[in-house]
Amino acid sequence: MSPSPSSPSPSQDRSRNRRADARRSRASILDAAIRLLNERPDASVEAVATAAGVTRQTVYAHFPSRERLLAATLDRLTERTAAAMAAAEPDSGPAAEALLRLLDAAERCTAEHPGLVRAAAALPTDAREDAERHVAVAELLERVVRRGRHDGEFDDGLPADWLVSAVIALAHTASEQAEAGRLSPDRAREVLRTSLLRLLGTGSGRAAEGAGTGGTGGGEARDG
């Protein structure tokens, strides 16, 4: 009896299985790379392959160079960061508080992988690739910014997409300042909050300052 037209052929089954195996292999490599590169930012491709339980040739089949492996690992970390931000209730409460919650969630996620972040900093900068990597993050931030503008909590005199780009840039700067030891982590959080609330032109000054005390930084943001 010939197979039903709707039933996959043996070759289609084999092709589907190969694709599933490839996805599992890629995921295993990236998970191992996140762990290993966080502990040893200079770890080799061979070390990552060993940690993932695959051959070096298998790693190169998915990622032609160590730089591409590192970029893909950074993509995976960014996905995790976006998921953590989405779980921080971006649509709840005042927009200023929601924005700070999202940034706190992002900071906690990246703070768990300082070695990987340092390794990623060595990658050649590509503005387009970096923008694509942060699409999900930018969309979450834009949602909060637009809500704040709609509710009159944020000043609507500046374009929303420009504000989102500025928020991301300020967050990166605060992280870099803390990483370089120019600011303590707590002070970097305070400065970031003060800068963001001024940038957004929050209409409720006292409430906005109070929102700055709700995150991991603690304490009221002060000038200086």
C-alpha positions, 0 to 999 in steps of 0.5 A, spaced: 500 500 500 502 506 498 503 512 503 497 517 504 499 523 500 498 527 506 503 522 510 511 525 510 515 520 506 521 517 509 526 522 506 522 528 509 522 524 516 529 524 515 530 531 513 525 533 519 530 529 524 536 532 521 533 539 522 531 538 529 538 535 531 541 541 528 537 545 532 538 541 538 546 541 537 546 549 536 542 550 542 547 546 546 553 549 543 550 556 545 548 554 552 555 551 553 558 558 550 554 562 555 557 558 561 564 557 559 565 564 556 562 567 562 567 564 566 573 564 561 572 570 556 578 567 552 575 560 552 577 557 545 572 554 540 575 547 542 573 548 549 566 550 547 565 544 543 568 540 549 563 543 554 557 542 549 559 535 548 560 536 540 566 536 536 570 542 534 567 541 526 560 541 529 561 548 532 564 551 526 558 548 522 554 552 525 558 558 527 564 559 521 568 563 526 569 564 534 567 572 533 560 569 530 559 564 535 560 570 540 555 574 537 550 568 537 551 567 544 550 575 545 544 574 541 542 569 546 543 573 552 539 579 549 533 574 548 534 572 555 534 579 557 528 581 553 524 575 556 526 578 563 524 585 561 517 582 559 516 579 565 517 585 569 510 588 567 511 593 563 504 595 562 503 596 570 503 602 574 506 609 572 510 609 566 516 611 570 516 606 575 515 601 569 521 603 565 525 603 571 523 596 573 524 593 566 531 596 566 532 593 573 530 586 570 535 587 564 541 589 569 540 583 573 540 579 567 546 582 564 550 582 571 549 574 572 554 574 565 559 579 567 565 575 563 560 574 557 559 581 557 566 583 557 568 578 551 562 581 547 565 588 548 571 586 544 567 584 538 567 589 532 562 594 533 556 594 527 551 599 529 546 595 524 547 589 527 547 591 534 540 595 533 537 588 530 539 585 536 536 589 541 529 590 537 525 586 542 528 590 548 527 597 544 520 594 543 518 593 550 521 600 552 518 604 546 511 601 549 512 604 556 515 610 553 509 611 548 504 609 554 507 615 559 507 620 553 499 618 552 498 618 559 501 625 560 506 622 565 512 623 560 513 630 555 511 628 548 516 634 545 521 629 543 520 623 538 519 616 541 524 612 537 529 617 539 527 617 546 528 609 546 535 610 543 537 615 548 534 610 554 538 604 551 545 608 550 544 611 557 543 604 560 549 602 556 553 608 559 551 606 566 554 599 565 560 601 562 562 606 567 560 601 573 565 596 569 570 601 568 570 603 576 569 610 574 562 609 578 560 604 584 554 600 581 549 603 586 551 610 584 551 608 576 544 606 578 542 613 581 545 617 575 542 613 570 535 614 573 536 621 574 538 622 567 532 618 564 527 621 568 530 628 566 530 626 559 523 623 559 521 630 562 516 626 567 511 631 569 510 628 576 517 630 579 516 627 586 513 621 584 518 620 579 524 621 584 520 616 588 520 611 582 528 611 582 528 608 589 524 602 587 529 598 584 536 595 585 539 601 586 536 604 592 536 611 595 533 617 592 537 619 586 541 625 587 545 630 583 553 630 583 
